[in-house]
Amino acid sequence: MKKVLVIVITGCVLFINHGIRAVAAEDDGLPLSALEGTYSFTAHGSQFLCVKDTPPFPFAKCGSPGTIGLPFTLVDVGTSTSSNGTSCSTFTETDSDLPVDISPPFVGVLDLLRI
């Protein structure tokens, strides 16, 4: 019984090893042209910024004396188009205070070109 088990395990190891080698030998990578096209994306997250509590409110290390924390929620929506190794992306980001208060959200549009 032990001999049969050893033979089966050895056969499986050799078969799996041969299959992995065949896949690795045939893998030339994904050509860039296969990724060309237009894609859409969305992202959602949160961010916590610390600033000094006096104007002009520069960024500061959180927890240091004289700082305040500003929590935000972020939502991004955009598109990206790529062709011949060049891509162009445009996305819109909305930043809102947490908890929601009287201040309006910030909305910004960002265009990126990667050559």
C-alpha positions as CSV (number, residue, x, y, z in Angstrom):
1,M,0.0,0.0,0.0
2,K,2.8,2.4,0.9
3,K,4.5,1.7,-2.5
4,V,1.3,2.6,-4.4
5,L,1.0,5.8,-2.4
6,V,4.6,6.8,-3.1
7,I,4.2,6.0,-6.8
8,V,1.0,8.2,-7.0
9,I,2.6,11.1,-5.2
10,T,5.8,10.9,-7.3
11,G,3.6,10.8,-10.5
12,C,1.7,13.8,-9.3
13,V,4.9,15.8,-8.5
14,L,6.4,15.0,-11.9
15,F,3.2,15.9,-13.7
16,I,2.7,19.1,-11.9
17,N,6.4,20.1,-12.2
18,H,6.3,19.4,-16.0
19,G,3.1,21.5,-16.4
20,I,4.6,24.4,-14.5
21,R,7.7,24.3,-16.6
22,A,5.7,24.2,-19.8
23,V,3.6,27.2,-18.8
24,A,6.7,29.1,-17.7
25,A,8.5,28.3,-21.0
26,E,5.5,29.5,-23.1
27,D,4.9,32.8,-21.1
28,D,6.4,35.7,-23.0
29,G,4.4,38.2,-21.0
30,L,1.3,40.2,-21.9
31,P,1.9,42.5,-24.9
32,L,1.1,46.1,-24.4
33,S,-1.3,46.1,-27.3
34,A,-3.5,43.7,-25.5
35,L,-4.2,46.4,-22.9
36,E,-5.1,49.1,-25.4
37,G,-8.6,50.5,-25.0
38,T,-10.8,52.6,-22.8
39,Y,-11.5,51.8,-19.2
40,S,-13.6,53.3,-16.5
41,F,-12.9,53.3,-12.8
42,T,-14.4,54.4,-9.5
43,A,-12.8,54.7,-6.1
44,H,-14.1,55.5,-2.6
45,G,-12.1,56.1,0.5
46,S,-11.4,58.4,3.5
47,Q,-8.5,60.6,4.4
48,F,-7.5,62.4,7.6
49,L,-5.3,65.5,7.4
50,C,-3.7,67.4,10.2
51,V,-3.1,71.1,10.0
52,K,-1.9,73.9,12.3
53,D,-4.8,75.7,13.9
54,T,-3.7,79.2,12.8
55,P,-3.8,80.7,9.3
56,P,-2.7,79.8,6.6
57,F,-3.3,76.3,8.1
58,P,-0.2,74.5,6.9
59,F,0.0,70.7,7.1
60,A,1.4,69.4,10.4
61,K,2.3,66.2,12.2
62,C,-0.9,64.7,13.7
63,G,-0.9,64.8,17.5
64,S,1.6,67.7,17.8
65,P,0.5,70.8,19.8
66,G,-1.6,73.4,18.0
67,T,-2.9,71.0,15.4
68,I,-6.4,70.1,14.3
69,G,-7.6,67.0,12.4
70,L,-9.8,67.2,9.3
71,P,-11.5,63.9,8.2
72,F,-12.7,63.6,4.6
73,T,-14.5,61.1,2.5
74,L,-13.4,60.8,-1.1
75,V,-15.2,59.6,-4.3
76,D,-13.4,59.3,-7.7
77,V,-15.0,58.6,-11.0
78,G,-13.0,58.6,-14.3
79,T,-11.9,57.1,-17.6
80,S,-8.6,56.1,-19.0
81,T,-7.7,55.5,-22.7
82,S,-4.5,53.9,-23.8
83,S,-3.0,53.3,-27.3
84,N,0.6,52.6,-28.5
85,G,2.0,52.9,-24.9
86,T,0.5,56.3,-24.2
87,S,-2.5,56.8,-21.9
88,C,-4.7,59.7,-21.1
89,S,-6.9,59.7,-17.9
90,T,-9.5,62.1,-16.7
91,F,-11.2,61.7,-13.3
92,T,-13.4,63.8,-11.1
93,E,-12.9,63.8,-7.3
94,T,-15.3,64.9,-4.6
95,D,-14.0,65.6,-1.1
96,S,-16.6,66.0,1.7
97,D,-16.3,66.7,5.4
98,L,-17.0,64.0,7.9
99,P,-19.3,64.4,9.6
100,V,-21.3,66.3,7.0
101,D,-21.6,69.9,7.9
102,I,-22.4,73.3,6.4
103,S,-19.3,73.6,4.3
104,P,-19.7,72.5,0.6
105,P,-17.8,69.6,-0.8
106,F,-14.7,70.2,-2.9
107,V,-15.0,69.0,-6.5
108,G,-11.9,68.8,-8.8
109,V,-11.1,67.4,-12.2
110,L,-7.7,66.1,-13.0
111,D,-6.3,65.2,-16.4
112,L,-3.2,62.9,-16.7
113,L,-1.2,62.1,-19.7
114,R,1.4,59.3,-19.5
115,I,3.8,58.9,-22.4
